[in-house]
Structure formats: structure tokens, C-alpha cells
Amino acid sequence: MLPLNTIYNQDCLIGMKQIPDNSIDLVVTDPPYKTTSRGSSGGTGGILKDELNKKGMVFEHNSIKFSEWLPELYRVLKEGSHAYIMTNNKNLKDMLIEIENANFEIFKTLIWAKNSPITNMYYMDSHEYIIFCRKGKAKRINNCGTKSVLNVDNPRNKVHPTEKPIELMKILIENSSQENDIVLDPFMGAGSTALACKESNRQYIGFELDTNYFNIANKRIENHTQQLMIGVD
């Protein structure tokens, strides 16, 4: 097993090969996927960002296929464990198909109501999907009173384009794992999953290919640790 409570700056397809079968207690992740193609950002995002937007991409490393990493998630998860995989309307159908192709059983699709509408010519988008699935036998979540629509505000002053709120990740982590369990996020981004694990007394393993976001995630974790130390003192 890789050393725990670490984010690795590498391709998750390479990194997950180092994780033994049936060794992870929970997966919570927001993978890269195609978005609706958009035009120029009006000069605010730079040439690279404008070109990515036109291709329906948010990140430079955006080409990984669902079928490449989902079977690895299934392999490393323990029997009876849960996985939460986030996606948008454009990719929901394909994601559901590939999750079943990887042998997961789908419980249901949760809704994250993020309360920050995005302009659209039809209806303003104000939510994202969280596919809740399992490997093997079904088991209850820890708080069965949790609603399937999770009202958690989108983070302000984001350091990552698709940054998820720590509070949202904590709900998922605390419902589907126990203290000291190991949580895997193969697409760690700015580190929200890791921070939620620290606040919930869980262990984590994460991968982030983009060096910039890898550094941002580690800086956030370092700052969070210092704040906790100050609080204890």
C-alpha cells in the first residue's frame, strides 16, 4: 500500500496500480469530463483557457476516459464499500453506463444543489449529480436521515475551477465510512476530499496530475493543519 494521507503528483492510472486489491474503504471523486463548449472568456482566462473552453474542456489534462479508471476503482475497493462519483448532465448517461460496465451496483443519483446558477439558454444550471454506487453487498449509510438533495453552497473565492465544498465531501465521507478508514480520490484537484478526511478523522490517498493544483492542494492541507494546531494551543 502507498503511504497514507498523501497526494501524489502523478497519473492515477499509474498510481492506482500500486494499491492492492480490496484495500480501499471508500471512493469520493470529481473526475474530469467534457463540458458544454463555450466561446472566449473575454480575455480574462488567457489563450489556453479560451482554447480549452471551445473544446468543452476545463483542464489541460481532460482526455482520460471513464472506461480507463472505473475498473481500477472497482478493483481497489473493498467488498461492500461505497463510491461517490460526480458528473454533470452532459456526461450522466455515459457515466452511468461505464459504472455498470465496471461491475458497480448503482444505488441512486444524488443531487448537489449548489445555489450558484450558471446562465443557460434553457434553464439556469444550479446543480450537479453525484452517482452513489457500491461494490458487492449493500450496506446502509451511517445517517439514513440524509436527503438525496444536498443543499451546500458552492465555495467562494475558488482556487480550482470545479472545486467542491469541504462540507459536501464530509457528508459523503461520514455517511459511508468509519473513523480511520481509507478514502481514495484519484482526481484530487485542490484537495477538498483530503481536507474533509482530516476533519472527519479518516485517512486518504489522492492523485493529481496537474502540478499547479497538486501544489495548491498541499498548501491548503498545510494551512489547515497549522490552523488546527493553533486552535489546540
C-alpha positions as CSV (number, residue, x, y, z in Angstrom):
1,M,0.0,0.0,0.0
2,L,1.2,3.5,-0.7
3,P,1.9,5.7,2.3
4,L,-1.4,7.2,3.5
5,N,-2.5,10.8,3.9
6,T,-0.6,11.8,0.8
7,I,-1.5,13.3,-2.5
8,Y,0.7,12.0,-5.4
9,N,1.6,14.2,-8.4
10,Q,1.1,11.5,-11.0
11,D,-1.4,9.9,-13.4
12,C,-3.9,8.0,-11.3
13,L,-3.8,5.1,-13.8
14,I,-0.2,4.6,-12.8
15,G,-0.7,5.4,-9.2
16,M,-3.6,3.1,-8.6
17,K,-1.6,0.1,-9.9
18,Q,0.3,0.4,-6.6
19,I,-2.8,0.0,-4.5
20,P,-3.7,-3.6,-3.6
21,D,-7.0,-5.3,-4.4
22,N,-9.8,-4.8,-1.9
23,S,-7.9,-2.3,0.3
24,I,-9.9,1.0,0.0
25,D,-12.9,1.7,2.2
26,L,-14.5,4.5,0.2
27,V,-14.1,6.4,-3.1
28,V,-15.2,10.0,-3.4
29,T,-14.2,11.8,-6.5
30,D,-15.0,14.5,-9.1
31,P,-13.4,13.2,-12.3
32,P,-12.5,15.3,-15.3
33,Y,-15.1,15.2,-18.1
34,K,-16.2,17.2,-21.1
35,T,-18.4,20.2,-20.6
36,T,-20.5,22.2,-23.0
37,S,-18.3,24.0,-25.5
38,R,-18.1,27.7,-24.8
39,G,-16.6,30.7,-26.6
40,S,-13.8,33.0,-25.5
41,S,-13.7,34.1,-21.8
42,G,-13.3,37.7,-22.9
43,G,-9.6,37.8,-22.3
44,T,-9.8,37.0,-18.6
45,G,-8.8,33.4,-18.8
46,G,-5.8,33.5,-21.1
47,I,-5.3,31.9,-24.5
48,L,-5.0,28.3,-23.1
49,K,-8.2,28.6,-21.1
50,D,-10.1,30.1,-24.1
51,E,-8.9,27.2,-26.3
52,L,-10.0,24.6,-23.7
53,N,-13.4,26.2,-23.3
54,K,-14.0,26.0,-27.0
55,K,-13.3,22.3,-26.9
56,G,-15.6,21.7,-23.9
57,M,-12.7,21.2,-21.6
58,V,-11.9,22.7,-18.2
59,F,-8.4,21.4,-17.7
60,E,-5.4,20.7,-19.8
61,H,-5.4,17.0,-18.6
62,N,-9.0,16.3,-19.6
63,S,-8.8,13.4,-22.0
64,I,-8.9,10.4,-19.7
65,K,-11.8,8.0,-20.4
66,F,-14.3,6.7,-17.8
67,S,-13.6,3.2,-19.0
68,E,-9.9,3.5,-18.2
69,W,-10.2,4.3,-14.5
70,L,-13.5,2.9,-13.3
71,P,-12.4,-0.7,-13.4
72,E,-9.4,0.2,-11.2
73,L,-11.7,1.9,-8.7
74,Y,-13.7,-1.4,-8.5
75,R,-10.5,-3.5,-8.1
76,V,-9.1,-1.5,-5.1
77,L,-12.4,-1.1,-3.3
78,K,-13.3,-3.5,-0.5
79,E,-16.4,-5.7,-0.9
80,G,-19.5,-3.9,0.4
81,S,-17.9,-0.5,0.1
82,H,-19.4,2.7,-1.5
83,A,-18.2,5.1,-4.2
84,Y,-19.4,8.6,-5.0
85,I,-18.7,9.8,-8.5
86,M,-19.6,13.4,-9.5
87,T,-20.7,14.4,-13.0
88,N,-22.8,16.8,-15.0
89,N,-25.9,16.5,-17.2
90,K,-23.8,16.2,-20.4
91,N,-21.9,13.1,-19.1
92,L,-24.5,11.5,-16.8
93,K,-25.7,8.8,-19.3
94,D,-22.2,7.7,-20.3
95,M,-21.0,7.7,-16.7
96,L,-23.9,5.5,-15.6
97,I,-23.2,3.0,-18.4
98,E,-19.5,2.8,-17.7
99,I,-20.1,2.5,-13.9
100,E,-22.2,-0.6,-14.6
101,N,-19.7,-1.9,-17.1
102,A,-17.1,-1.8,-14.4
103,N,-19.4,-4.1,-12.3
104,F,-20.6,-1.5,-9.7
105,E,-24.2,-1.6,-8.5
106,I,-25.8,1.8,-8.6
107,F,-27.9,2.8,-5.5
108,K,-29.2,6.1,-6.8
109,T,-28.2,9.5,-8.2
110,L,-27.9,12.3,-5.6
111,I,-28.2,16.0,-6.4
112,W,-25.8,18.6,-5.1
113,A,-27.9,21.9,-5.1
114,K,-25.0,24.4,-5.2
115,N,-27.1,27.6,-5.2
116,S,-24.9,29.3,-7.8
117,P,-26.8,29.3,-11.1
118,I,-25.0,29.3,-14.4
119,T,-26.6,31.1,-17.3
120,N,-28.2,28.8,-19.9
121,M,-30.5,29.3,-22.9
122,Y,-33.0,26.9,-21.5
123,Y,-32.8,26.6,-17.7
124,M,-30.1,28.0,-15.4
125,D,-27.9,25.2,-14.1
126,S,-27.8,25.2,-10.3
127,H,-27.0,21.6,-9.5
128,E,-24.6,18.7,-10.2
129,Y,-25.1,14.9,-10.0
130,I,-23.4,12.5,-7.5
131,I,-23.7,8.9,-8.5
132,F,-23.9,6.7,-5.4
133,C,-22.8,3.1,-6.1
134,R,-21.3,0.1,-4.4
135,K,-19.1,-2.9,-4.8
136,G,-20.8,-6.1,-3.8
137,K,-23.3,-6.4,-1.0
138,A,-25.4,-3.4,0.0
139,K,-24.9,-1.7,3.3
140,R,-26.6,1.3,5.0
141,I,-25.2,4.7,5.2
142,N,-24.4,6.0,8.7
143,N,-27.0,8.7,8.7
144,C,-30.1,7.3,7.0
145,G,-31.9,10.6,7.5
146,T,-29.7,12.3,4.9
147,K,-31.8,13.6,2.0
148,S,-30.9,12.8,-1.6
149,V,-30.7,16.5,-2.5
150,L,-27.7,18.0,-0.7
151,N,-28.0,21.8,-0.3
152,V,-24.5,23.0,0.2
153,D,-23.3,26.4,-1.2
154,N,-20.7,26.5,-3.9
155,P,-17.3,27.7,-2.4
156,R,-16.5,31.4,-2.8
157,N,-13.0,32.5,-3.9
158,K,-12.3,29.2,-5.6
159,V,-8.7,28.1,-6.2
160,H,-9.9,25.4,-8.7
161,P,-12.5,25.7,-11.5
162,T,-14.6,22.8,-10.2
163,E,-13.7,23.0,-6.5
164,K,-16.1,21.2,-4.3
165,P,-17.1,22.4,-0.8
166,I,-15.5,20.6,2.1
167,E,-18.8,20.3,3.8
168,L,-20.3,18.4,0.8
169,M,-17.4,15.9,0.9
170,K,-17.7,15.4,4.6
171,I,-21.4,14.4,4.3
172,L,-20.5,11.7,1.8
173,I,-17.4,10.5,3.7
174,E,-19.1,10.4,7.1
175,N,-22.1,8.6,5.7
176,S,-20.1,5.8,4.0
177,S,-17.0,5.2,6.2
178,Q,-15.8,4.9,9.8
179,E,-13.0,6.8,11.5
180,N,-9.5,5.8,10.3
181,D,-10.9,4.2,7.2
182,I,-9.0,4.9,3.9
183,V,-10.7,7.2,1.3
184,L,-9.4,7.3,-2.2
185,D,-9.8,10.3,-4.6
186,P,-7.9,9.7,-7.9
187,F,-8.7,13.2,-9.1
188,M,-7.9,15.3,-6.0
189,G,-7.9,18.8,-7.6
190,A,-7.5,21.4,-4.9
191,G,-7.7,18.8,-2.1
192,S,-11.3,19.2,-0.8
193,T,-11.6,15.4,-0.3
194,A,-8.3,15.3,1.7
195,L,-9.4,18.2,3.9
196,A,-12.8,16.6,4.5
197,C,-11.0,13.4,5.6
198,K,-8.8,15.3,8.0
199,E,-11.8,17.0,9.6
200,S,-13.6,13.6,9.8
201,N,-10.7,11.6,11.1
202,R,-10.3,9.5,8.0
203,Q,-7.2,8.6,6.1
204,Y,-6.8,9.3,2.4
205,I,-4.8,8.6,-0.7
206,G,-5.1,11.0,-3.7
207,F,-3.7,11.7,-7.1
208,E,-3.5,14.9,-9.0
209,L,-1.7,15.1,-12.4
210,D,-1.7,18.9,-12.7
211,T,1.3,20.2,-10.8
212,N,-0.3,23.6,-10.1
213,Y,-3.3,22.1,-8.4
214,F,-1.2,19.5,-6.7
215,N,0.8,22.3,-5.1
216,I,-2.4,24.2,-4.2
217,A,-3.9,21.1,-2.5
218,N,-0.8,20.5,-0.4
219,K,-0.7,24.2,0.6
220,R,-4.4,24.1,1.7
221,I,-3.7,21.0,3.8
222,E,-0.6,22.6,5.3
223,N,-2.6,25.7,6.2
224,H,-5.4,23.6,7.6
225,T,-3.0,21.7,9.8
226,Q,-1.5,24.9,11.1
227,Q,-4.9,26.3,11.9
228,L,-5.8,23.1,13.9
229,M,-2.5,23.4,15.8
230,I,-3.2,27.0,16.7
231,G,-6.7,26.0,17.8
232,V,-5.4,23.3,20.1
233,D,-2.9,25.6,21.7
